């Protein structure tokens, strides 16, 4: 197994360990912002570390090979983490999705919010309160779904790892290693 792939998998396992530790201690379970930032930090660190270690050993490289090396760390991280998130929200902690849907249902009991929804969207002006609530709950069901979370995280992390690989490769080439 190539070194960047190992680094990506190790950093993904670190994030999984952090998430499971937080679950064990009931730390910030309903606030995912902390975990998103930890996720971004670990992915960036995995790409930067693996690219740095490879560039130290190589005498000749080009930008495309550097980006590919960064992606070799980012892709396994992305795939493992997205798969874990699916099982986490499907089997380990499905209460998160239920809590979020319950919060939305509770907010929809407010008549002022219903009026705002009717005024903000042109297609909602002629709908009844029950139709609006039904449509909003269907939207919440599709958003707070383990499959949706996996697909969105897969897409977002893939784009993030691609952009990180590009930026880190440029920084290393122009500043750190002066190629």
WOFENGI-V694351 format. One record per helix or strand of 3 or more residues. SS is the DSSP state (hx for helix, st for strand). FROM is the first residue (numbers start at 1). TO is the last residue. If there is no record, write none. Layout:
# WOFENGI-V694351
<<SS:FROM:TO> <SS:FROM:TO>>
This chain:
# WOFENGI-V694351
<<hx:3:24> <hx:33:57> <hx:63:92> <hx:95:107> <hx:111:120> <hx:122:124> <hx:129:143> <hx:146:176>>
